[in-house]
Amino acid sequence: MFQLSKKIEYALIAIKHMAYGRRGQLFTTKEISDKYQLPYDLLAKLMQKLSKHRIIESYQGVNGGYILSRNPVELKVSEIIYAIEGKPSVTIVQCESETPENCSIHTTCTIKNPLVKLQSNINKVIDELTVMEMF
């Protein structure tokens, strides 16, 4: 039912890897990609998004790479989801991810309200969960 996208999974793997390194340690996309067998090109794009949202910092050059710019004890999983997906939460109910007009049974649906409540609870956990608590 509830599933994070591969993009979010890969971003969380990268952040976890960086969180367990020395403070200020540089990490390359290639290093992380090789260690966890992640697609390099996709990971590179994710690292750019994380950098754009100031979750990590990018350093150019021969000895360049990325460092974690946020304290993983304070960094929320929802912030990573937002950086990657452009929205603050994940959705389990289609009518909540789109407009109600796009759902043909919106007015007669008998499970919408309980699922919206479940969605709210999931989002609350994601909003409060820090990167370090997740690992």
N, CA, C and O atoms as CSV, one atom per row, in Angstrom:
chain,resi,resn,atom,element,x,y,z
A,1,MET,N,N,0.828,-1.188,0.000
A,1,MET,CA,C,0.000,0.000,0.000
A,1,MET,C,C,0.870,1.248,0.000
A,1,MET,O,O,0.904,1.971,-0.996
A,2,PHE,N,N,1.551,1.507,1.061
A,2,PHE,CA,C,2.390,2.702,1.184
A,2,PHE,C,C,3.801,2.347,0.749
A,2,PHE,O,O,4.397,1.400,1.262
A,3,GLN,N,N,4.337,3.112,-0.202
A,3,GLN,CA,C,5.665,2.807,-0.691
A,3,GLN,C,C,6.384,4.098,-1.061
A,3,GLN,O,O,5.840,4.953,-1.759
A,4,LEU,N,N,7.608,4.220,-0.583
A,4,LEU,CA,C,8.430,5.355,-0.972
A,4,LEU,C,C,8.971,5.097,-2.371
A,4,LEU,O,O,9.199,3.948,-2.750
A,5,SER,N,N,9.174,6.149,-3.130
A,5,SER,CA,C,9.750,5.998,-4.463
A,5,SER,C,C,11.221,5.613,-4.343
A,5,SER,O,O,11.855,5.843,-3.313
A,6,LYS,N,N,11.748,5.026,-5.406
A,6,LYS,CA,C,13.173,4.672,-5.444
A,6,LYS,C,C,14.032,5.921,-5.264
A,6,LYS,O,O,15.092,5.860,-4.641
A,7,LYS,N,N,13.587,7.035,-5.798
A,7,LYS,CA,C,14.345,8.278,-5.654
A,7,LYS,C,C,14.508,8.638,-4.180
A,7,LYS,O,O,15.602,8.992,-3.739
A,8,ILE,N,N,13.426,8.547,-3.428
A,8,ILE,CA,C,13.498,8.870,-2.007
A,8,ILE,C,C,14.368,7.839,-1.283
A,8,ILE,O,O,15.181,8.200,-0.432
A,9,GLU,N,N,14.200,6.570,-1.615
A,9,GLU,CA,C,15.026,5.530,-1.002
A,9,GLU,C,C,16.507,5.804,-1.244
A,9,GLU,O,O,17.308,5.745,-0.311
A,10,TYR,N,N,16.875,6.103,-2.482
A,10,TYR,CA,C,18.283,6.353,-2.814
A,10,TYR,C,C,18.802,7.593,-2.090
A,10,TYR,O,O,19.931,7.596,-1.599
A,11,ALA,N,N,17.991,8.639,-2.021
A,11,ALA,CA,C,18.404,9.852,-1.309
A,11,ALA,C,C,18.623,9.556,0.172
A,11,ALA,O,O,19.589,10.040,0.762
A,12,LEU,N,N,17.737,8.769,0.777
A,12,LEU,CA,C,17.892,8.419,2.193
A,12,LEU,C,C,19.137,7.560,2.415
A,12,LEU,O,O,19.830,7.723,3.420
A,13,ILE,N,N,19.422,6.654,1.493
A,13,ILE,CA,C,20.641,5.838,1.597
A,13,ILE,C,C,21.874,6.740,1.564
A,13,ILE,O,O,22.795,6.573,2.363
A,14,ALA,N,N,21.883,7.696,0.637
A,14,ALA,CA,C,23.018,8.621,0.528
A,14,ALA,C,C,23.170,9.466,1.790
A,14,ALA,O,O,24.278,9.641,2.297
A,15,ILE,N,N,22.059,9.985,2.289
A,15,ILE,CA,C,22.108,10.818,3.498
A,15,ILE,C,C,22.583,9.994,4.691
A,15,ILE,O,O,23.380,10.474,5.497
A,16,LYS,N,N,22.102,8.764,4.809
A,16,LYS,CA,C,22.538,7.907,5.911
A,16,LYS,C,C,24.042,7.662,5.817
A,16,LYS,O,O,24.753,7.739,6.819
A,17,HIS,N,N,24.513,7.372,4.625
A,17,HIS,CA,C,25.949,7.139,4.427
A,17,HIS,C,C,26.749,8.362,4.891
A,17,HIS,O,O,27.761,8.233,5.580
A,18,MET,N,N,26.286,9.519,4.509
A,18,MET,CA,C,26.986,10.750,4.882
A,18,MET,C,C,26.867,11.032,6.378
A,18,MET,O,O,27.800,11.549,6.994
A,19,ALA,N,N,25.729,10.695,6.952
A,19,ALA,CA,C,25.501,10.957,8.378
A,19,ALA,C,C,26.448,10.151,9.263
A,19,ALA,O,O,26.813,10.595,10.351
A,20,TYR,N,N,26.837,8.988,8.805
A,20,TYR,CA,C,27.727,8.148,9.603
A,20,TYR,C,C,29.206,8.415,9.346
A,20,TYR,O,O,30.067,7.762,9.936
A,21,GLY,N,N,29.502,9.365,8.475
A,21,GLY,CA,C,30.889,9.759,8.239
A,21,GLY,C,C,31.341,10.787,9.259
A,21,GLY,O,O,30.585,11.193,10.142
A,22,ARG,N,N,32.581,11.194,9.116
A,22,ARG,CA,C,33.107,12.256,9.983
A,22,ARG,C,C,32.454,13.583,9.617
A,22,ARG,O,O,32.142,13.822,8.450
A,23,ARG,N,N,32.252,14.431,10.590
A,23,ARG,CA,C,31.670,15.755,10.335
A,23,ARG,C,C,32.579,16.507,9.362
A,23,ARG,O,O,33.783,16.622,9.594
A,24,GLY,N,N,32.005,17.014,8.281
A,24,GLY,CA,C,32.770,17.750,7.284
A,24,GLY,C,C,33.440,16.873,6.237
A,24,GLY,O,O,34.119,17.391,5.350
A,25,GLN,N,N,33.269,15.573,6.316
A,25,GLN,CA,C,33.869,14.652,5.356
A,25,GLN,C,C,33.189,14.781,3.997
A,25,GLN,O,O,31.964,14.857,3.911
A,26,LEU,N,N,33.994,14.804,2.937
A,26,LEU,CA,C,33.472,14.866,1.574
A,26,LEU,C,C,33.162,13.460,1.069
A,26,LEU,O,O,33.913,12.516,1.314
A,27,PHE,N,N,32.054,13.343,0.367
A,27,PHE,CA,C,31.641,12.076,-0.237
A,27,PHE,C,C,31.352,12.326,-1.704
A,27,PHE,O,O,30.792,13.364,-2.058
A,28,THR,N,N,31.725,11.399,-2.554
A,28,THR,CA,C,31.425,11.539,-3.970
A,28,THR,C,C,30.208,10.699,-4.330
A,28,THR,O,O,29.889,9.708,-3.672
A,29,THR,N,N,29.549,11.121,-5.380
A,29,THR,CA,C,28.410,10.357,-5.882
A,29,THR,C,C,28.870,8.968,-6.298
A,29,THR,O,O,28.175,7.982,-6.054
A,30,LYS,N,N,30.030,8.889,-6.918
A,30,LYS,CA,C,30.551,7.596,-7.375
A,30,LYS,C,C,30.789,6.661,-6.200
A,30,LYS,O,O,30.452,5.479,-6.268
A,31,GLU,N,N,31.356,7.172,-5.143
A,31,GLU,CA,C,31.616,6.364,-3.940
A,31,GLU,C,C,30.316,5.771,-3.395
A,31,GLU,O,O,30.244,4.578,-3.100
A,32,ILE,N,N,29.295,6.613,-3.264
A,32,ILE,CA,C,28.018,6.149,-2.718
A,32,ILE,C,C,27.329,5.202,-3.697
A,32,ILE,O,O,26.775,4.176,-3.301
A,33,SER,N,N,27.370,5.558,-4.970
A,33,SER,CA,C,26.767,4.724,-6.002
A,33,SER,C,C,27.396,3.329,-6.025
A,33,SER,O,O,26.689,2.323,-6.084
A,34,ASP,N,N,28.713,3.281,-5.979
A,34,ASP,CA,C,29.420,1.993,-6.005
A,34,ASP,C,C,29.152,1.170,-4.750
A,34,ASP,O,O,28.909,-0.034,-4.835
A,35,LYS,N,N,29.194,1.813,-3.593
A,35,LYS,CA,C,29.034,1.087,-2.336
A,35,LYS,C,C,27.666,0.414,-2.221
A,35,LYS,O,O,27.562,-0.705,-1.719
A,36,TYR,N,N,26.614,1.100,-2.689
A,36,TYR,CA,C,25.256,0.584,-2.515
A,36,TYR,C,C,24.624,0.099,-3.824
A,36,TYR,O,O,23.445,-0.250,-3.866
A,37,GLN,N,N,25.428,0.084,-4.883
A,37,GLN,CA,C,24.979,-0.374,-6.204
A,37,GLN,C,C,23.746,0.407,-6.676
A,37,GLN,O,O,22.756,-0.171,-7.124
A,38,LEU,N,N,23.838,1.720,-6.560
A,38,LEU,CA,C,22.762,2.613,-6.999
A,38,LEU,C,C,23.111,3.154,-8.382
A,38,LEU,O,O,24.289,3.331,-8.692
A,39,PRO,N,N,22.107,3.421,-9.221
A,39,PRO,CA,C,22.377,3.986,-10.550
A,39,PRO,C,C,23.044,5.359,-10.419
A,39,PRO,O,O,22.479,6.284,-9.835
A,40,TYR,N,N,24.260,5.474,-10.974
A,40,TYR,CA,C,25.057,6.684,-10.811
A,40,TYR,C,C,24.330,7.934,-11.314
A,40,TYR,O,O,24.247,8.932,-10.597
A,41,ASP,N,N,23.806,7.885,-12.536
A,41,ASP,CA,C,23.183,9.080,-13.119
A,41,ASP,C,C,21.996,9.566,-12.288
A,41,ASP,O,O,21.837,10.766,-12.064
A,42,LEU,N,N,21.176,8.640,-11.840
A,42,LEU,CA,C,20.025,9.013,-11.010
A,42,LEU,C,C,20.490,9.582,-9.676
A,42,LEU,O,O,19.963,10.595,-9.215
A,43,LEU,N,N,21.471,8.940,-9.055
A,43,LEU,CA,C,21.978,9.431,-7.773
A,43,LEU,C,C,22.580,10.825,-7.928
A,43,LEU,O,O,22.418,11.674,-7.051
A,44,ALA,N,N,23.271,11.061,-9.037
A,44,ALA,CA,C,23.861,12.383,-9.277
A,44,ALA,C,C,22.772,13.458,-9.319
A,44,ALA,O,O,22.950,14.543,-8.766
A,45,LYS,N,N,21.654,13.160,-9.968
A,45,LYS,CA,C,20.543,14.118,-10.028
A,45,LYS,C,C,19.940,14.340,-8.639
A,45,LYS,O,O,19.579,15.461,-8.281
A,46,LEU,N,N,19.836,13.266,-7.870
A,46,LEU,CA,C,19.287,13.390,-6.514
A,46,LEU,C,C,20.210,14.219,-5.636
A,46,LEU,O,O,19.746,15.037,-4.841
A,47,MET,N,N,21.503,14.014,-5.775
A,47,MET,CA,C,22.469,14.787,-4.977
A,47,MET,C,C,22.366,16.271,-5.335
A,47,MET,O,O,22.489,17.125,-4.457
A,48,GLN,N,N,22.144,16.585,-6.612
A,48,GLN,CA,C,21.974,17.976,-7.021
A,48,GLN,C,C,20.722,18.586,-6.377
A,48,GLN,O,O,20.745,19.733,-5.930
A,49,LYS,N,N,19.641,17.818,-6.333
A,49,LYS,CA,C,18.414,18.307,-5.695
A,49,LYS,C,C,18.630,18.533,-4.201
A,49,LYS,O,O,18.187,19.542,-3.653
A,50,LEU,N,N,19.302,17.605,-3.551
A,50,LEU,CA,C,19.573,17.756,-2.117
A,50,LEU,C,C,20.452,18.975,-1.859
A,50,LEU,O,O,20.289,19.670,-0.856
A,51,SER,N,N,21.379,19.225,-2.770
A,51,SER,CA,C,22.248,20.391,-2.653
A,51,SER,C,C,21.454,21.680,-2.867
A,51,SER,O,O,21.646,22.662,-2.149
A,52,LYS,N,N,20.575,21.670,-3.845
A,52,LYS,CA,C,19.741,22.845,-4.127
A,52,LYS,C,C,18.900,23.212,-2.909
A,52,LYS,O,O,18.645,24.391,-2.663
A,53,HIS,N,N,18.470,22.214,-2.149
A,53,HIS,CA,C,17.649,22.452,-0.959
A,53,HIS,C,C,18.499,22.589,0.313
A,53,HIS,O,O,17.973,22.599,1.425
A,54,ARG,N,N,19.802,22.693,0.130
A,54,ARG,CA,C,20.769,22.940,1.213
A,54,ARG,C,C,20.774,21.861,2.293
A,54,ARG,O,O,21.070,22.133,3.457
A,55,ILE,N,N,20.445,20.647,1.895
A,55,ILE,CA,C,20.567,19.518,2.812
A,55,ILE,C,C,22.009,19.028,2.796
A,55,ILE,O,O,22.548,18.595,3.814
A,56,ILE,N,N,22.619,19.107,1.617
A,56,ILE,CA,C,24.036,18.821,1.469
A,56,ILE,C,C,24.671,19.995,0.734
A,56,ILE,O,O,23.978,20.786,0.094
A,57,GLU,N,N,25.999,20.102,0.830
A,57,GLU,CA,C,26.729,21.149,0.120
A,57,GLU,C,C,27.630,20.503,-0.904
A,57,GLU,O,O,28.219,19.450,-0.662
A,58,SER,N,N,27.730,21.149,-2.054
A,58,SER,CA,C,28.533,20.648,-3.155
A,58,SER,C,C,29.862,21.395,-3.222
A,58,SER,O,O,29.904,22.620,-3.110
A,59,TYR,N,N,30.944,20.644,-3.407
A,59,TYR,CA,C,32.271,21.219,-3.605
A,59,TYR,C,C,32.818,20.697,-4.921
A,59,TYR,O,O,32.921,19.488,-5.128
A,60,GLN,N,N,33.165,21.615,-5.804
A,60,GLN,CA,C,33.628,21.276,-7.142
A,60,GLN,C,C,35.127,20.998,-7.137
A,60,GLN,O,O,35.827,21.314,-6.174
A,61,GLY,N,N,35.603,20.410,-8.212
A,61,GLY,CA,C,37.030,20.218,-8.398
A,61,GLY,C,C,37.459,18.776,-8.261
A,61,GLY,O,O,36.650,17.885,-8.006
A,62,VAL,N,N,38.749,18.568,-8.436
A,62,VAL,CA,C,39.330,17.228,-8.400
A,62,VAL,C,C,39.065,16.531,-7.072
A,62,VAL,O,O,38.753,15.341,-7.044
A,63,ASN,N,N,39.185,17.254,-5.999
A,63,ASN,CA,C,38.951,16.678,-4.675
A,63,ASN,C,C,37.568,17.051,-4.139
A,63,ASN,O,O,37.354,17.090,-2.928
A,64,GLY,N,N,36.649,17.319,-5.038
A,64,GLY,CA,C,35.319,17.756,-4.655
A,64,GLY,C,C,34.418,16.614,-4.224
A,64,GLY,O,O,34.814,15.448,-4.196
A,65,GLY,N,N,33.224,16.980,-3.898
A,65,GLY,CA,C,32.230,16.019,-3.456
A,65,GLY,C,C,31.128,16.747,-2.710
A,65,GLY,O,O,30.874,17.930,-2.938
A,66,TYR,N,N,30.487,16.025,-1.826
A,66,TYR,CA,C,29.377,16.575,-1.049
A,66,TYR,C,C,29.629,16.355,0.434
A,66,TYR,O,O,30.228,15.362,0.846
A,67,ILE,N,N,29.155,17.313,1.222
A,67,ILE,CA,C,29.140,17.121,2.669
A,67,ILE,C,C,27.716,17.347,3.152
A,67,ILE,O,O,26.943,18.079,2.534
A,68,LEU,N,N,27.388,16.720,4.242
A,68,LEU,CA,C,26.083,16.906,4.865
A,68,LEU,C,C,26.100,18.267,5.552
A,68,LEU,O,O,26.928,18.506,6.431
A,69,SER,N,N,25.202,19.149,5.163
A,69,SER,CA,C,25.211,20.496,5.737
A,69,SER,C,C,24.214,20.652,6.877
A,69,SER,O,O,24.160,21.698,7.524
A,70,ARG,N,N,23.439,19.623,7.117
A,70,ARG,CA,C,22.445,19.663,8.185
A,70,ARG,C,C,22.774,18.597,9.218
A,70,ARG,O,O,23.326,17.548,8.886
A,71,ASN,N,N,22.440,18.865,10.444
A,71,ASN,CA,C,22.633,17.896,11.513
A,71,ASN,C,C,21.610,16.769,11.329
A,71,ASN,O,O,20.409,17.035,11.341
A,72,PRO,N,N,22.060,15.509,11.159
A,72,PRO,CA,C,21.113,14.414,10.921
A,72,PRO,C,C,20.173,14.156,12.101
A,72,PRO,O,O,19.141,13.505,11.939
A,73,VAL,N,N,20.519,14.653,13.263
A,73,VAL,CA,C,19.650,14.512,14.430
A,73,VAL,C,C,18.438,15.444,14.300
A,73,VAL,O,O,17.383,15.183,14.879
A,74,GLU,N,N,18.596,16.520,13.543
A,74,GLU,CA,C,17.529,17.500,13.364
A,74,GLU,C,C,16.871,17.440,11.988
A,74,GLU,O,O,15.768,17.955,11.804
A,75,LEU,N,N,17.536,16.821,11.031
A,75,LEU,CA,C,17.044,16.761,9.656
A,75,LEU,C,C,15.847,15.817,9.564
A,75,LEU,O,O,15.956,14.635,9.889
A,76,LYS,N,N,14.724,16.335,9.129
A,76,LYS,CA,C,13.488,15.552,9.046
A,76,LYS,C,C,13.410,14.801,7.717
A,76,LYS,O,O,13.845,15.300,6.680
A,77,VAL,N,N,12.854,13.611,7.770
A,77,VAL,CA,C,12.652,12.811,6.567
A,77,VAL,C,C,11.756,13.566,5.591
A,77,VAL,O,O,11.955,13.479,4.379
A,78,SER,N,N,10.781,14.299,6.097
A,78,SER,CA,C,9.878,15.069,5.231
A,78,SER,C,C,10.643,16.108,4.405
A,78,SER,O,O,10.232,16.425,3.288
A,79,GLU,N,N,11.738,16.638,4.931
A,79,GLU,CA,C,12.536,17.609,4.190
A,79,GLU,C,C,13.213,16.944,2.994
A,79,GLU,O,O,13.342,17.553,1.932
A,80,ILE,N,N,13.639,15.710,3.165
A,80,ILE,CA,C,14.258,14.983,2.063
A,80,ILE,C,C,13.203,14.642,1.013
A,80,ILE,O,O,13.455,14.763,-0.186
A,81,ILE,N,N,12.033,14.219,1.460
A,81,ILE,CA,C,10.940,13.927,0.528
A,81,ILE,C,C,10.603,15.178,-0.271
A,81,ILE,O,O,10.427,15.109,-1.488
A,82,TYR,N,N,10.512,16.316,0.399
A,82,TYR,CA,C,10.204,17.573,-0.287
A,82,TYR,C,C,11.289,17.927,-1.304
A,82,TYR,O,O,10.986,18.351,-2.419
A,83,ALA,N,N,12.548,17.755,-0.917
A,83,ALA,CA,C,13.656,18.081,-1.819
A,83,ALA,C,C,13.617,17.221,-3.079
A,83,ALA,O,O,13.910,17.702,-4.174
A,84,ILE,N,N,13.259,15.963,-2.924
A,84,ILE,CA,C,13.275,15.035,-4.054
A,84,ILE,C,C,11.979,15.094,-4.861
A,84,ILE,O,O,12.020,15.136,-6.091
A,85,GLU,N,N,10.855,15.097,-4.199
A,85,GLU,CA,C,9.558,15.000,-4.883
A,85,GLU,C,C,8.872,16.350,-5.111
A,85,GLU,O,O,7.939,16.446,-5.909
A,86,GLY,N,N,9.330,17.383,-4.415
A,86,GLY,CA,C,8.702,18.693,-4.577
A,86,GLY,C,C,7.402,18.847,-3.822
A,86,GLY,O,O,6.669,19.814,-4.030
A,87,LYS,N,N,7.110,17.898,-2.944
A,87,LYS,CA,C,5.922,17.992,-2.095
A,87,LYS,C,C,6.299,17.506,-0.707
A,87,LYS,O,O,7.175,16.653,-0.567
A,88,PRO,N,N,5.653,18.034,0.317
A,88,PRO,CA,C,6.086,17.768,1.688
A,88,PRO,C,C,5.724,16.399,2.233
A,88,PRO,O,O,6.194,16.024,3.307
A,89,SER,N,N,4.901,15.644,1.519
A,89,SER,CA,C,4.478,14.366,2.071
A,89,SER,C,C,4.257,13.361,0.948
A,89,SER,O,O,4.320,13.700,-0.234
A,90,VAL,N,N,4.003,12.155,1.331
A,90,VAL,CA,C,3.644,11.118,0.375
A,90,VAL,C,C,2.144,10.893,0.485
A,90,VAL,O,O,1.542,11.183,1.519
A,91,THR,N,N,1.551,10.382,-0.568
A,91,THR,CA,C,0.110,10.166,-0.527
A,91,THR,C,C,-0.209,8.706,-0.798
A,91,THR,O,O,0.401,8.068,-1.656
A,92,ILE,N,N,-1.171,8.194,-0.057
A,92,ILE,CA,C,-1.617,6.820,-0.258
A,92,ILE,C,C,-2.976,6.779,-0.936
A,92,ILE,O,O,-3.403,5.733,-1.424
A,93,VAL,N,N,-3.651,7.916,-0.965
A,93,VAL,CA,C,-4.980,7.990,-1.549
A,93,VAL,C,C,-4.902,8.890,-2.778
A,93,VAL,O,O,-4.491,10.046,-2.678
A,94,GLN,N,N,-5.291,8.367,-3.926
A,94,GLN,CA,C,-5.177,9.120,-5.165
A,94,GLN,C,C,-5.926,10.440,-5.107
A,94,GLN,O,O,-5.429,11.456,-5.595
A,95,CYS,N,N,-7.112,10.440,-4.519
A,95,CYS,CA,C,-7.894,11.682,-4.496
A,95,CYS,C,C,-7.236,12.760,-3.629
A,95,CYS,O,O,-7.570,13.939,-3.750
A,96,GLU,N,N,-6.313,12.367,-2.765
A,96,GLU,CA,C,-5.591,13.352,-1.964
A,96,GLU,C,C,-4.370,13.882,-2.705
A,96,GLU,O,O,-3.898,14.982,-2.418
A,97,SER,N,N,-3.861,13.110,-3.649
A,97,SER,CA,C,-2.694,13.568,-4.405
A,97,SER,C,C,-3.100,14.403,-5.609
A,97,SER,O,O,-2.282,15.130,-6.173
A,98,GLU,N,N,-4.353,14.298,-5.997
A,98,GLU,CA,C,-4.879,15.062,-7.123
A,98,GLU,C,C,-6.085,15.858,-6.622
A,98,GLU,O,O,-6.374,15.875,-5.425
A,99,THR,N,N,-6.773,16.504,-7.531
A,99,THR,CA,C,-7.980,17.220,-7.141
A,99,THR,C,C,-9.150,16.244,-7.068
A,99,THR,O,O,-9.180,15.274,-7.825
A,100,PRO,N,N,-10.103,16.471,-6.186
A,100,PRO,CA,C,-11.257,15.571,-6.059
A,100,PRO,C,C,-12.004,15.355,-7.376
A,100,PRO,O,O,-12.599,14.297,-7.582
A,101,GLU,N,N,-11.978,16.343,-8.262
A,101,GLU,CA,C,-12.674,16.227,-9.547
A,101,GLU,C,C,-12.083,15.109,-10.416
A,101,GLU,O,O,-12.758,14.606,-11.314
A,102,ASN,N,N,-10.845,14.724,-10.161
A,102,ASN,CA,C,-10.212,13.661,-10.942
A,102,ASN,C,C,-10.617,12.270,-10.479
A,102,ASN,O,O,-10.244,11.275,-11.101
A,103,CYS,N,N,-11.364,12.194,-9.410
A,103,CYS,CA,C,-11.807,10.898,-8.885
A,103,CYS,C,C,-13.282,10.708,-9.225
A,103,CYS,O,O,-14.128,11.504,-8.816
A,104,SER,N,N,-13.580,9.662,-9.966
A,104,SER,CA,C,-14.958,9.450,-10.425
A,104,SER,C,C,-15.905,9.041,-9.302
A,104,SER,O,O,-17.120,9.172,-9.455
A,105,ILE,N,N,-15.391,8.553,-8.189
A,105,ILE,CA,C,-16.266,8.123,-7.083
A,105,ILE,C,C,-16.076,8.976,-5.830
A,105,ILE,O,O,-16.435,8.549,-4.732
A,106,HIS,N,N,-15.528,10.150,-5.980
A,106,HIS,CA,C,-15.209,10.998,-4.833
A,106,HIS,C,C,-16.412,11.229,-3.923
A,106,HIS,O,O,-16.276,11.176,-2.700
A,107,THR,N,N,-17.556,11.479,-4.482
A,107,THR,CA,C,-18.729,11.794,-3.656
A,107,THR,C,C,-19.377,10.564,-3.028
A,107,THR,O,O,-20.100,10.687,-2.040
A,108,THR,N,N,-19.131,9.385,-3.584
A,108,THR,CA,C,-19.752,8.162,-3.052
A,108,THR,C,C,-18.765,7.229,-2.358
A,108,THR,O,O,-19.155,6.174,-1.859
A,109,CYS,N,N,-17.541,7.596,-2.326
A,109,CYS,CA,C,-16.501,6.741,-1.750
A,109,CYS,C,C,-16.719,6.555,-0.245
A,109,CYS,O,O,-16.885,7.528,0.491
A,110,THR,N,N,-16.718,5.315,0.194
A,110,THR,CA,C,-16.955,5.021,1.615
A,110,THR,C,C,-15.669,4.818,2.408
A,110,THR,O,O,-15.716,4.703,3.633
A,111,ILE,N,N,-14.538,4.773,1.741
A,111,ILE,CA,C,-13.268,4.549,2.461
A,111,ILE,C,C,-12.368,5.775,2.464
A,111,ILE,O,O,-11.291,5.755,3.059
A,112,LYS,N,N,-12.804,6.840,1.804
A,112,LYS,CA,C,-11.984,8.045,1.686
A,112,LYS,C,C,-11.623,8.622,3.049
A,112,LYS,O,O,-10.449,8.891,3.307
A,113,ASN,N,N,-12.588,8.816,3.915
A,113,ASN,CA,C,-12.327,9.461,5.206
A,113,ASN,C,C,-11.369,8.664,6.093
A,113,ASN,O,O,-10.445,9.252,6.654
A,114,PRO,N,N,-11.554,7.340,6.244
A,114,PRO,CA,C,-10.573,6.604,7.049
A,114,PRO,C,C,-9.175,6.624,6.428
A,114,PRO,O,O,-8.177,6.684,7.146
A,115,LEU,N,N,-9.101,6.574,5.092
A,115,LEU,CA,C,-7.790,6.610,4.441
A,115,LEU,C,C,-7.145,7.981,4.554
A,115,LEU,O,O,-5.924,8.077,4.678
A,116,VAL,N,N,-7.929,9.025,4.514
A,116,VAL,CA,C,-7.396,10.375,4.712
A,116,VAL,C,C,-6.852,10.502,6.139
A,116,VAL,O,O,-5.815,11.130,6.353
A,117,LYS,N,N,-7.539,9.916,7.101
A,117,LYS,CA,C,-7.055,9.926,8.490
A,117,LYS,C,C,-5.735,9.151,8.597
A,117,LYS,O,O,-4.796,9.604,9.252
A,118,LEU,N,N,-5.671,7.991,7.956
A,118,LEU,CA,C,-4.422,7.220,7.926
A,118,LEU,C,C,-3.318,8.025,7.275
A,118,LEU,O,O,-2.192,8.055,7.771
A,119,GLN,N,N,-3.634,8.679,6.163
A,119,GLN,CA,C,-2.668,9.525,5.464
A,119,GLN,C,C,-2.137,10.614,6.394
A,119,GLN,O,O,-0.937,10.887,6.421
A,120,SER,N,N,-3.022,11.220,7.137
A,120,SER,CA,C,-2.630,12.271,8.072
A,120,SER,C,C,-1.673,11.733,9.135
A,120,SER,O,O,-0.698,12.396,9.487
A,121,ASN,N,N,-1.948,10.549,9.638
A,121,ASN,CA,C,-1.074,9.942,10.650
A,121,ASN,C,C,0.295,9.607,10.078
A,121,ASN,O,O,1.314,9.821,10.735
A,122,ILE,N,N,0.322,9.085,8.860
A,122,ILE,CA,C,1.600,8.779,8.202
A,122,ILE,C,C,2.405,10.059,8.016
A,122,ILE,O,O,3.601,10.093,8.307
A,123,ASN,N,N,1.755,11.101,7.534
A,123,ASN,CA,C,2.456,12.371,7.317
A,123,ASN,C,C,2.975,12.965,8.623
A,123,ASN,O,O,4.045,13.574,8.647
A,124,LYS,N,N,2.235,12.793,9.689
A,124,LYS,CA,C,2.687,13.287,10.998
A,124,LYS,C,C,3.973,12.576,11.415
A,124,LYS,O,O,4.907,13.214,11.901
A,125,VAL,N,N,4.022,11.266,11.228
A,125,VAL,CA,C,5.226,10.501,11.568
A,125,VAL,C,C,6.398,10.964,10.712
A,125,VAL,O,O,7.495,11.185,11.225
A,126,ILE,N,N,6.168,11.111,9.408
A,126,ILE,CA,C,7.235,11.546,8.503
A,126,ILE,C,C,7.708,12.951,8.846
A,126,ILE,O,O,8.902,13.238,8.762
A,127,ASP,N,N,6.792,13.825,9.229
A,127,ASP,CA,C,7.145,15.196,9.595
A,127,ASP,C,C,7.982,15.254,10.868
A,127,ASP,O,O,8.802,16.157,11.027
A,128,GLU,N,N,7.785,14.303,11.774
A,128,GLU,CA,C,8.494,14.306,13.054
A,128,GLU,C,C,9.744,13.439,13.045
A,128,GLU,O,O,10.634,13.640,13.870
A,129,LEU,N,N,9.828,12.485,12.135
A,129,LEU,CA,C,10.930,11.525,12.095
A,129,LEU,C,C,12.197,12.180,11.562
A,129,LEU,O,O,12.190,12.776,10.485
A,130,THR,N,N,13.281,12.067,12.318
A,130,THR,CA,C,14.552,12.587,11.845
A,130,THR,C,C,15.316,11.484,11.123
A,130,THR,O,O,15.012,10.298,11.256
A,131,VAL,N,N,16.298,11.900,10.367
A,131,VAL,CA,C,17.123,10.942,9.630
A,131,VAL,C,C,17.774,9.942,10.596
A,131,VAL,O,O,17.799,8.744,10.312
A,132,MET,N,N,18.292,10.412,11.713
A,132,MET,CA,C,18.978,9.511,12.641
A,132,MET,C,C,18.003,8.545,13.320
A,132,MET,O,O,18.387,7.423,13.649
A,133,GLU,N,N,16.771,8.953,13.531
A,133,GLU,CA,C,15.794,8.058,14.126
A,133,GLU,C,C,15.389,6.953,13.157
A,133,GLU,O,O,14.952,5.880,13.572
A,134,MET,N,N,15.534,7.220,11.892
A,134,MET,CA,C,15.124,6.245,10.890
A,134,MET,C,C,16.114,5.096,10.775
A,134,MET,O,O,15.764,4.013,10.307
A,135,PHE,N,N,17.330,5.328,11.196
A,135,PHE,CA,C,18.364,4.308,11.027
A,135,PHE,C,C,18.749,3.784,12.363
A,135,PHE,O,O,19.610,2.910,12.458
